[in-house]
């Protein structure tokens, strides 16, 4: 899987390329990354990549031409290496909200070319001509698309086989299909008693079915308390069984 980023600040991506499991996976060739700076495709001495918006208003708008030329080089580089072009994604507050299901979908493909907007936005003509999808990290506004692209990339890379020490770890993450889209349960490690607080007895029982039930119940409890809409989605899609519903009924009574 390959990610390209069209960005004015390539150094921001050091957070994922130079540190942690994603950096190790990069060095092992499990994924690849390349950044393309639109300033390298400008024609003036000031390397201008933005201008005032037509119609007035605050802020500046990113110019279409430097973005499109950077994109062409990214696509040409992929083709030169015999790689699929990949879909072009604009990181935008107006895009679809990214989630774990989207990460799994991205991992199933060849990767993406991420266009990291800045300032007040991107010239719509570039969007209309070049962008396949628009995605958002959430219902809030960031200073630039890079700050959304990095966690999206991280969410994808950690799903690749061989990236985590135990591939089963990713299957137990919150929102994963193995958890029916619910939040993960609490976790405990040594010591067995910490400052007077013991590990829940069920986790010490060695009884696999009992442990699984405890974790499921705690997942339901946490999801109901913090993200109740996820309970409704799971119920609507038939992902809750009778034991789940009985436990939830007890919480709500």
URLIN-V212299 format. One record per residue. N is the residue number from 1. PHI is phi in degrees with one decimal (NA if undefined). Layout:
# URLIN-V212299
n = (N	N)
phi = (PHI	PHI)
This chain:
# URLIN-V212299
n = (1	2	3	4	5	6	7	8	9	10	11	12	13	14	15	16	17	18	19	20	21	22	23	24	25	26	27	28	29	30	31	32	33	34	35	36	37	38	39	40	41	42	43	44	45	46	47	48	49	50	51	52	53	54	55	56	57	58	59	60	61	62	63	64	65	66	67	68	69	70	71	72	73	74	75	76	77	78	79	80	81	82	83	84	85	86	87	88	89	90	91	92	93	94	95	96	97	98	99	100	101	102	103	104	105	106	107	108	109	110	111	112	113	114	115	116	117	118	119	120	121	122	123	124	125	126	127	128	129	130	131	132	133	134	135	136	137	138	139	140	141	142	143	144	145	146	147	148	149	150	151	152	153	154	155	156	157	158	159	160	161	162	163	164	165	166	167	168	169	170	171	172	173	174	175	176	177	178	179	180	181	182	183	184	185	186	187	188	189	190	191	192	193	194	195	196	197	198	199	200	201	202	203	204	205	206	207	208	209	210	211	212	213	214	215	216	217	218	219	220	221	222	223	224	225	226	227	228	229	230	231	232	233	234	235	236	237	238	239	240	241	242	243	244	245	246	247	248	249	250	251	252	253)
phi = (NA	-124.8	-115.1	-116.1	-127.3	-95.3	-149.0	-81.7	-133.3	-58.0	-64.1	-61.2	-77.7	-61.5	-59.1	-110.1	-91.3	-117.0	-141.1	73.4	-64.8	-68.2	-66.1	-62.0	-64.9	-64.6	-67.8	-86.1	78.6	-76.8	-156.2	-138.5	-149.2	-148.1	-106.7	-131.6	-96.0	-56.9	-63.1	-74.2	-117.9	-93.5	-114.7	-108.3	-64.2	-86.6	54.6	-74.1	-121.4	-147.0	-156.3	-69.2	-76.1	-64.1	90.8	82.1	113.6	-77.9	79.2	-125.4	-120.6	-69.6	-70.3	-71.5	-60.7	-62.0	-64.9	-68.1	-68.5	-63.2	-61.9	-59.7	-67.2	-62.1	-66.3	-65.2	-65.8	-62.8	-63.6	-60.4	-91.4	73.1	-101.6	-59.9	-60.5	81.6	-75.0	-95.1	-115.3	-97.2	-79.9	-149.6	-61.7	-91.3	-83.3	-65.0	-78.8	-73.3	-148.2	-63.3	-63.9	-65.2	-59.3	-62.5	-67.6	-62.5	-63.6	-72.0	-107.1	-84.7	108.9	-136.0	-104.6	-98.6	-96.1	-98.7	-71.0	-140.7	63.1	-82.2	155.6	-118.4	-50.6	-60.4	-65.7	-66.3	-59.1	-65.2	-82.5	-123.6	-91.5	-90.5	-143.0	-120.9	-131.2	-127.3	-77.1	174.3	-85.0	-156.7	-112.5	-105.4	-72.7	-169.7	-64.4	-57.9	-69.6	-93.3	-63.6	-59.9	-65.7	-63.8	-62.9	-60.1	-59.9	-78.1	-59.8	-68.1	-86.0	-69.7	-57.0	92.1	-76.2	-87.9	-59.4	-126.8	-61.0	-70.6	-58.2	-65.6	-73.1	-103.7	-70.5	-54.3	76.3	-70.1	-58.9	-65.8	-100.4	57.2	79.0	-92.0	-76.4	-71.0	-80.8	-65.2	-123.8	-137.5	-144.7	-63.1	-79.5	-64.4	-126.5	-119.3	50.1	86.0	-104.1	-85.2	-67.9	-51.5	-59.0	-58.4	-73.5	-97.6	-72.5	75.1	-93.3	-61.0	-66.5	-67.0	-62.3	-61.4	-66.4	-60.4	-63.8	-63.4	-62.8	-68.1	-61.7	-64.1	-60.6	-66.1	-65.8	-62.1	-74.1	-108.1	-137.8	-58.3	-65.1	-70.8	-63.1	-64.6	-64.2	-62.5	-66.2	-63.9	-92.6	71.7	-99.3	-109.7	-97.1	-62.7	-64.7	-62.3	-65.2	-64.2	-65.1	-64.0	-61.7	-65.5	-69.0	-90.7	-84.5)
